[in-house]
Amino acid sequence: MKRMLSVAISFILFSILTGCNADDEEIVVLEDLNNPSREEIRAKTQNQPEATPLHSKEVGIGAVRKQFEQAYGRNDGDFEIARYQGEFMIVTFESHRAVNVQYQFAYKPGESMSEEEMDAYIRDRIPMDAVEIRRTNADTDQEVIQYYSASLKEQVPKQSFRGDEPGNFVVLLNKNEQGEVSVTVSLGGKNSR
């Protein structure tokens, strides 16, 4: 009798806990819908910097949201992580500025590019005053290049460099097993050393 009672109590507790888990998942989803990210709040409540001069030939790291939209069209993502030209360009914004830009060349619209064309494409989107600090090959499929830019230091808030020296940024080149290249340009770079 005691054994049946303990089995029944265990079953009831299990049922209640299982039901709670489903509700917890639903609550998390509802919280995500009802609690926007900080960047989404900034995008709706703060004005973007006005007439920010480009410090690169083309819109890239450190540029403001408006400049990305004018250069690359509609954002298919959200306010914090934007997607331009399909899945090709993924941009993370902070205080309306691009702090991380990932270029996935396998998804670039149009014809595929040679390695020289990809290199030129990236060079046009990093600051013209960028000075290479260090180059590291982690392995044959990854290269890390650290840069310093006085114009980025001047235009981008200090906290966006994640504790690194303001003006520092890093370019990570990756090639997967299929030979597809992706390049990430990110402010800071202390973690890449």
ROTIKE-485443 format. One record per residue (C-alpha): residue in three letters; x negated, y, z negated; residue number from 0. Coordinates in steps of 0.1 Angstrom, whole numbers. Layout:
// residues N
<"ALA"; <X; Y; Z>; NUM>
...
//
This chain:
// residues 193
<"MET"; <0; 0; 0>; 0>
<"LYS"; <-28; 24; -9>; 1>
<"ARG"; <-46; 15; 23>; 2>
<"MET"; <-15; 23; 44>; 3>
<"LEU"; <-11; 56; 26>; 4>
<"SER"; <-47; 66; 32>; 5>
<"VAL"; <-44; 57; 69>; 6>
<"ALA"; <-12; 77; 72>; 7>
<"ILE"; <-29; 107; 55>; 8>
<"SER"; <-59; 104; 77>; 9>
<"PHE"; <-37; 103; 108>; 10>
<"ILE"; <-18; 134; 97>; 11>
<"LEU"; <-50; 153; 90>; 12>
<"PHE"; <-65; 142; 123>; 13>
<"SER"; <-33; 154; 141>; 14>
<"ILE"; <-33; 187; 123>; 15>
<"LEU"; <-70; 193; 130>; 16>
<"THR"; <-66; 183; 167>; 17>
<"GLY"; <-37; 208; 170>; 18>
<"CYS"; <-58; 235; 153>; 19>
<"ASN"; <-86; 230; 178>; 20>
<"ALA"; <-63; 237; 208>; 21>
<"ASP"; <-50; 268; 191>; 22>
<"ASP"; <-85; 280; 183>; 23>
<"GLU"; <-95; 276; 220>; 24>
<"GLU"; <-63; 296; 230>; 25>
<"ILE"; <-72; 323; 204>; 26>
<"VAL"; <-107; 326; 218>; 27>
<"VAL"; <-94; 330; 254>; 28>
<"LEU"; <-69; 356; 241>; 29>
<"GLU"; <-96; 375; 222>; 30>
<"ASP"; <-117; 376; 254>; 31>
<"LEU"; <-88; 391; 272>; 32>
<"ASN"; <-80; 416; 245>; 33>
<"ASN"; <-115; 426; 234>; 34>
<"PRO"; <-135; 440; 263>; 35>
<"SER"; <-173; 440; 264>; 36>
<"ARG"; <-192; 471; 253>; 37>
<"GLU"; <-201; 479; 289>; 38>
<"GLU"; <-165; 477; 300>; 39>
<"ILE"; <-155; 501; 272>; 40>
<"ARG"; <-184; 524; 283>; 41>
<"ALA"; <-173; 522; 319>; 42>
<"LYS"; <-138; 533; 310>; 43>
<"THR"; <-147; 560; 284>; 44>
<"GLN"; <-181; 575; 293>; 45>
<"ASN"; <-189; 594; 324>; 46>
<"GLN"; <-216; 581; 347>; 47>
<"PRO"; <-248; 602; 350>; 48>
<"GLU"; <-243; 628; 377>; 49>
<"ALA"; <-264; 631; 408>; 50>
<"THR"; <-291; 607; 397>; 51>
<"PRO"; <-319; 608; 422>; 52>
<"LEU"; <-330; 574; 436>; 53>
<"HIS"; <-365; 564; 426>; 54>
<"SER"; <-366; 536; 452>; 55>
<"LYS"; <-360; 536; 490>; 56>
<"GLU"; <-328; 517; 485>; 57>
<"VAL"; <-304; 513; 456>; 58>
<"GLY"; <-319; 489; 430>; 59>
<"ILE"; <-331; 486; 394>; 60>
<"GLY"; <-323; 517; 373>; 61>
<"ALA"; <-296; 530; 397>; 62>
<"VAL"; <-261; 539; 385>; 63>
<"ARG"; <-229; 520; 393>; 64>
<"LYS"; <-217; 546; 418>; 65>
<"GLN"; <-248; 542; 438>; 66>
<"PHE"; <-244; 504; 440>; 67>
<"GLU"; <-208; 508; 451>; 68>
<"GLN"; <-217; 533; 478>; 69>
<"ALA"; <-246; 512; 491>; 70>
<"TYR"; <-232; 477; 488>; 71>
<"GLY"; <-194; 480; 487>; 72>
<"ARG"; <-169; 467; 463>; 73>
<"ASN"; <-178; 450; 430>; 74>
<"ASP"; <-164; 415; 430>; 75>
<"GLY"; <-174; 410; 393>; 76>
<"ASP"; <-166; 431; 363>; 77>
<"PHE"; <-179; 462; 346>; 78>
<"GLU"; <-208; 444; 328>; 79>
<"ILE"; <-219; 418; 354>; 80>
<"ALA"; <-211; 431; 389>; 81>
<"ARG"; <-213; 410; 421>; 82>
<"TYR"; <-220; 426; 454>; 83>
<"GLN"; <-219; 410; 489>; 84>
<"GLY"; <-204; 378; 475>; 85>
<"GLU"; <-228; 359; 453>; 86>
<"PHE"; <-259; 375; 469>; 87>
<"MET"; <-265; 404; 444>; 88>
<"ILE"; <-256; 400; 407>; 89>
<"VAL"; <-262; 432; 387>; 90>
<"THR"; <-260; 437; 349>; 91>
<"PHE"; <-252; 472; 339>; 92>
<"GLU"; <-259; 489; 306>; 93>
<"SER"; <-247; 525; 301>; 94>
<"HIS"; <-238; 526; 338>; 95>
<"ARG"; <-274; 517; 348>; 96>
<"ALA"; <-286; 485; 364>; 97>
<"VAL"; <-309; 468; 339>; 98>
<"ASN"; <-311; 435; 357>; 99>
<"VAL"; <-306; 427; 394>; 100>
<"GLN"; <-307; 392; 408>; 101>
<"TYR"; <-309; 386; 445>; 102>
<"GLN"; <-299; 351; 457>; 103>
<"PHE"; <-312; 350; 492>; 104>
<"ALA"; <-294; 318; 500>; 105>
<"TYR"; <-261; 337; 497>; 106>
<"LYS"; <-272; 369; 516>; 107>
<"PRO"; <-247; 377; 544>; 108>
<"GLY"; <-261; 377; 579>; 109>
<"GLU"; <-292; 358; 592>; 110>
<"SER"; <-317; 342; 569>; 111>
<"MET"; <-348; 362; 561>; 112>
<"SER"; <-384; 352; 563>; 113>
<"GLU"; <-406; 355; 531>; 114>
<"GLU"; <-421; 387; 545>; 115>
<"GLU"; <-386; 402; 550>; 116>
<"MET"; <-376; 392; 515>; 117>
<"ASP"; <-407; 408; 501>; 118>
<"ALA"; <-400; 440; 520>; 119>
<"TYR"; <-363; 439; 509>; 120>
<"ILE"; <-374; 437; 472>; 121>
<"ARG"; <-401; 464; 476>; 122>
<"ASP"; <-375; 488; 489>; 123>
<"ARG"; <-354; 483; 458>; 124>
<"ILE"; <-380; 488; 431>; 125>
<"PRO"; <-393; 523; 422>; 126>
<"MET"; <-417; 538; 447>; 127>
<"ASP"; <-441; 548; 419>; 128>
<"ALA"; <-443; 512; 406>; 129>
<"VAL"; <-478; 501; 396>; 130>
<"GLU"; <-485; 464; 392>; 131>
<"ILE"; <-497; 455; 358>; 132>
<"ARG"; <-500; 418; 359>; 133>
<"ARG"; <-492; 388; 382>; 134>
<"THR"; <-487; 353; 369>; 135>
<"ASN"; <-479; 321; 387>; 136>
<"ALA"; <-461; 299; 362>; 137>
<"ASP"; <-461; 271; 388>; 138>
<"THR"; <-459; 268; 426>; 139>
<"ASP"; <-422; 277; 425>; 140>
<"GLN"; <-423; 307; 402>; 141>
<"GLU"; <-442; 339; 401>; 142>
<"VAL"; <-439; 367; 375>; 143>
<"ILE"; <-450; 403; 384>; 144>
<"GLN"; <-450; 430; 358>; 145>
<"TYR"; <-448; 467; 368>; 146>
<"TYR"; <-448; 501; 352>; 147>
<"SER"; <-428; 530; 366>; 148>
<"ALA"; <-429; 566; 352>; 149>
<"SER"; <-396; 574; 370>; 150>
<"LEU"; <-378; 546; 353>; 151>
<"LYS"; <-393; 557; 319>; 152>
<"GLU"; <-379; 592; 326>; 153>
<"GLN"; <-344; 582; 338>; 154>
<"VAL"; <-334; 551; 318>; 155>
<"PRO"; <-327; 551; 280>; 156>
<"LYS"; <-355; 536; 259>; 157>
<"GLN"; <-332; 509; 244>; 158>
<"SER"; <-326; 494; 279>; 159>
<"PHE"; <-363; 482; 279>; 160>
<"ARG"; <-355; 457; 251>; 161>
<"GLY"; <-384; 467; 228>; 162>
<"ASP"; <-409; 468; 256>; 163>
<"GLU"; <-428; 499; 266>; 164>
<"PRO"; <-403; 523; 284>; 165>
<"GLY"; <-411; 522; 322>; 166>
<"ASN"; <-420; 485; 322>; 167>
<"PHE"; <-401; 461; 344>; 168>
<"VAL"; <-406; 426; 357>; 169>
<"VAL"; <-400; 408; 390>; 170>
<"LEU"; <-394; 371; 388>; 171>
<"LEU"; <-396; 351; 421>; 172>
<"ASN"; <-381; 316; 420>; 173>
<"LYS"; <-379; 289; 446>; 174>
<"ASN"; <-357; 258; 440>; 175>
<"GLU"; <-362; 223; 453>; 176>
<"GLN"; <-343; 231; 485>; 177>
<"GLY"; <-366; 261; 492>; 178>
<"GLU"; <-339; 287; 484>; 179>
<"VAL"; <-354; 319; 470>; 180>
<"SER"; <-340; 341; 442>; 181>
<"VAL"; <-356; 372; 428>; 182>
<"THR"; <-347; 388; 395>; 183>
<"VAL"; <-357; 424; 387>; 184>
<"SER"; <-353; 432; 351>; 185>
<"LEU"; <-362; 461; 328>; 186>
<"GLY"; <-387; 453; 300>; 187>
<"GLY"; <-406; 421; 305>; 188>
<"LYS"; <-421; 414; 271>; 189>
<"ASN"; <-406; 379; 271>; 190>
<"SER"; <-422; 371; 304>; 191>
<"ARG"; <-457; 373; 292>; 192>
//
